[in-house]
Amino acid sequence: MEDGALLADCGNCFGLCCVALAFTRSADFAQDKPAGRPCGHLGADHRCGIHDRLRDRGYAGCTTYDCFGAGQKLSRHTFAGQDWRDAADGGRAMFALLPVVRQLHELLRHLAEVRALPAAAALHDAAAQAAARVEALSLAGPDELLALDVAAERARVAAVLRDASRRARAGHRGARDHSGADLMGARLRRADLRGADFRGALLLGADLRGADLRDADLLGTDLRGADLRGADLRGALFLTAAQLASAAGDGATRLPAPLARPAHWA
């Protein structure tokens, strides 16, 4: 699979996330929407009518969602271009499969990162084999995908990702282990967090201004509302665009390639 296939391509998707997902009126969404009901801003062409104004219109939550290319795979491959509006079940199968394929694509994205890590060269073959298996699963038919034990697949891949992380961070002796930690609102301004393990940690609203997060493992780290202004994230492992979009940053925030600075950052 080409890395580009792991990027959301809304132009080749039938607006699945705008219909399948539920959201609750909050700071992230201007109104309630149950799962399976199209968002009121979704047009007949499957395009969002306020895509360039989502944050201004109260839909910041939409800007932090990334399907990792699952939407277009379901729209164009799994269901062979069948519009959910014309499906006999009203699109319920498509909607149920979106989170399944999204998780598989997220695993593929992380495995691609492992294959690009020089420090994890010994794991490149294992990562390639795991990616081939996950890609084959993502191309299965609807019934097979619905029956898939996604948690088991995540567990298989987790071993490779964990080993790759350990190898990539080996040069940072004494690095902090914050995996799974509750660090909501933590004051970590200018902290030396090089090579730290934040896997699965909660950093909601944390003050990370000017923090050194080079080579830190950020797999599944909750960065919602975290202040990353001036932070150094070069070499950070398993960081995604959605995580960055949920945080605050600025022109001084340094990011790992190939991630780009979110448009709403100062």
C-alpha positions in Angstrom: 0.0 0.0 0.0 1.3 3.5 -0.9 1.5 5.9 2.1 -0.8 8.2 0.2 -3.6 5.7 0.6 -3.4 6.2 4.4 -4.3 9.9 4.0 -8.0 10.9 4.1 -9.2 11.7 0.6 -12.6 13.3 1.0 -13.1 13.7 -2.7 -13.1 10.0 -3.2 -15.3 9.2 -0.2 -19.1 9.3 0.2 -18.9 11.5 3.3 -19.0 8.4 5.6 -17.7 10.2 8.7 -20.3 12.9 8.2 -23.0 10.3 8.5 -21.7 7.3 10.4 -20.4 9.1 13.5 -22.4 10.6 16.4 -21.5 13.8 18.1 -22.8 15.7 21.1 -23.3 19.4 21.4 -20.2 20.7 23.2 -17.2 22.9 22.7 -16.3 20.6 19.8 -19.7 20.4 18.1 -22.3 23.0 17.6 -25.2 20.5 17.8 -26.1 16.9 18.5 -26.1 14.3 15.8 -26.9 10.6 16.2 -24.9 8.0 14.4 -26.3 7.2 11.0 -27.9 10.6 10.4 -26.2 12.9 7.9 -24.8 16.1 9.2 -26.9 19.1 8.1 -23.8 20.6 6.4 -23.3 17.5 4.2 -24.2 18.3 0.6 -25.6 16.1 -2.1 -22.1 15.8 -3.6 -20.9 14.3 -0.3 -18.8 17.5 0.5 -18.9 19.5 3.7 -20.5 22.9 3.1 -18.4 24.6 5.8 -15.2 22.6 5.5 -13.1 25.8 5.4 -15.0 27.3 8.4 -15.4 24.3 10.7 -13.8 25.9 13.7 -15.5 29.2 13.2 -18.9 27.5 13.0 -18.3 25.4 16.1 -17.2 22.1 14.7 -13.6 21.9 15.9 -14.1 18.2 16.6 -14.4 17.5 12.8 -10.9 19.0 12.3 -9.4 16.5 14.7 -10.9 13.4 13.1 -8.7 11.4 10.7 -9.9 8.2 9.0 -6.4 7.4 7.7 -7.9 6.7 4.3 -10.5 4.3 5.4 -13.4 6.3 4.0 -12.3 6.1 0.4 -11.3 2.5 0.7 -14.8 1.6 1.8 -16.5 3.9 -0.7 -14.4 2.9 -3.8 -13.2 -0.6 -3.0 -15.2 -2.5 -0.4 -18.5 -1.4 -1.7 -17.3 -0.8 -5.3 -18.6 2.8 -5.6 -22.0 2.1 -4.2 -23.4 5.2 -2.6 -24.7 4.6 0.9 -27.9 6.4 0.0 -28.7 3.8 -2.6 -27.8 0.8 -0.4 -30.6 -1.6 0.6 -29.7 -1.2 4.3 -29.4 2.6 4.1 -25.6 2.3 4.4 -25.6 0.7 7.8 -22.9 -1.8 6.8 -20.7 1.0 5.5 -21.1 2.9 8.7 -20.4 -0.1 10.9 -17.2 -0.8 9.0 -15.7 2.7 9.1 -14.2 2.3 12.6 -13.0 -1.2 11.7 -11.1 -0.2 8.6 -9.9 3.1 10.2 -8.2 1.1 13.0 -6.6 -1.2 10.4 -5.3 1.8 8.5 -4.0 3.4 11.6 -2.0 0.2 12.3 -0.7 0.4 8.7 0.4 4.0 9.2 2.4 3.1 12.4 4.0 0.1 10.7 5.1 2.3 7.8 6.8 4.5 10.4 8.6 1.5 11.8 9.9 0.6 8.4 11.3 4.1 8.1 13.1 4.1 11.4 16.9 3.4 11.0 17.1 2.4 14.6 14.5 -0.3 14.0 16.2 -1.8 10.9 16.1 -5.3 12.6 12.4 -5.0 12.7 11.8 -3.9 9.1 11.0 -7.4 7.8 8.6 -8.1 10.7 6.9 -4.7 10.2 6.5 -5.4 6.4 5.0 -8.9 7.1 2.6 -7.4 9.7 1.6 -4.7 7.2 0.9 -7.2 4.5 -1.4 -9.1 6.8 -3.2 -6.0 8.0 -3.6 -4.7 4.4 -5.0 -8.0 3.3 -7.5 -7.9 6.1 -8.5 -4.3 5.2 -9.4 -5.6 1.7 -11.7 -8.3 2.9 -15.4 -8.3 2.2 -18.0 -6.7 4.5 -18.9 -9.9 6.3 -15.3 -10.8 7.0 -14.5 -7.3 8.2 -17.6 -7.2 10.5 -16.5 -10.5 12.1 -12.8 -9.4 12.5 -11.4 -9.3 16.0 -9.7 -5.9 15.7 -8.4 -6.0 19.2 -6.4 -9.1 18.5 -4.9 -7.5 15.4 -3.9 -4.5 17.4 -2.3 -6.7 20.0 -0.2 -8.5 17.3 1.0 -5.2 15.8 1.6 -3.7 19.3 4.5 -6.0 19.9 6.3 -4.7 16.8 5.6 -1.1 17.7 6.7 -1.5 21.2 10.0 -3.1 20.2 10.6 -0.4 17.6 9.9 2.3 20.2 12.4 0.7 22.6 15.1 0.6 19.9 14.5 4.2 18.7 14.6 5.6 22.3 17.6 3.5 23.5 20.0 6.4 23.4 18.0 8.3 26.0 19.1 6.8 29.2 16.9 7.6 32.2 14.1 8.7 29.9 10.8 9.0 31.9 8.1 6.4 31.7 4.7 8.0 31.6 2.9 5.3 29.7 -0.8 5.3 30.6 -0.3 8.2 33.1 -2.9 10.7 34.0 -1.1 14.0 33.3 -4.2 16.2 32.7 -3.2 19.8 33.1 0.4 18.9 34.1 2.9 21.7 34.2 5.7 20.5 32.0 6.9 23.8 30.5 10.4 23.5 29.2 10.7 20.0 30.6 13.4 17.6 29.3 11.2 14.8 28.0 13.5 13.4 25.3 12.8 9.7 24.7 10.0 9.6 27.2 7.3 7.1 26.9 3.8 8.7 26.9 2.1 5.8 25.2 -1.6 6.0 26.1 -1.0 8.9 28.5 -3.5 11.6 29.2 -2.0 15.0 28.5 -5.2 17.0 28.1 -4.6 20.7 28.8 -1.0 20.0 29.7 1.4 22.9 29.6 4.2 21.7 27.3 5.4 25.1 26.1 9.1 24.8 25.1 9.3 21.2 26.2 11.8 18.9 24.6 9.9 15.9 23.3 12.4 14.7 20.8 12.1 10.9 20.2 9.3 10.6 22.7 6.7 7.8 22.1 3.3 9.5 21.7 1.3 6.4 20.5 -2.3 7.0 21.5 -1.4 10.0 23.7 -4.3 12.3 24.4 -3.1 15.8 23.5 -6.5 17.6 23.5 -6.0 21.1 24.6 -2.3 20.6 25.3 -0.1 23.7 24.8 2.7 22.8 22.4 3.9 26.3 21.6 7.6 26.2 21.1 7.9 22.5 21.9 10.4 20.3 20.0 8.7 17.2 18.7 11.3 16.2 16.1 11.6 12.4 16.0 8.5 11.9 18.1 7.2 8.4 17.5 3.7 7.5 16.3 2.4 11.1 16.4 -0.5 11.7 14.1 -2.0 14.8 12.4 -5.2 14.3 14.4 -3.3 14.5 17.7 -1.7 17.8 16.6 -5.0 19.2 15.5 -6.4 18.6 18.9 -3.6 20.6 20.6 -2.4 24.2 20.4 0.9 25.2 18.8 2.7 28.0 17.0 5.3 28.7 14.4 8.0 27.8 16.9 6.7 24.3 17.4 9.1 21.8 15.7 7.4 18.8 14.2 8.6 15.4 12.9 8.6 14.9 9.1 6.2 14.6 7.3 3.7 16.1 9.6 2.5 19.6 8.8 1.6 22.4 11.1 -2.3 22.5 11.6 -3.9 25.5 9.8 -5.5 26.8 13.0 -2.2 27.1 14.9 -1.0 30.7 15.6 
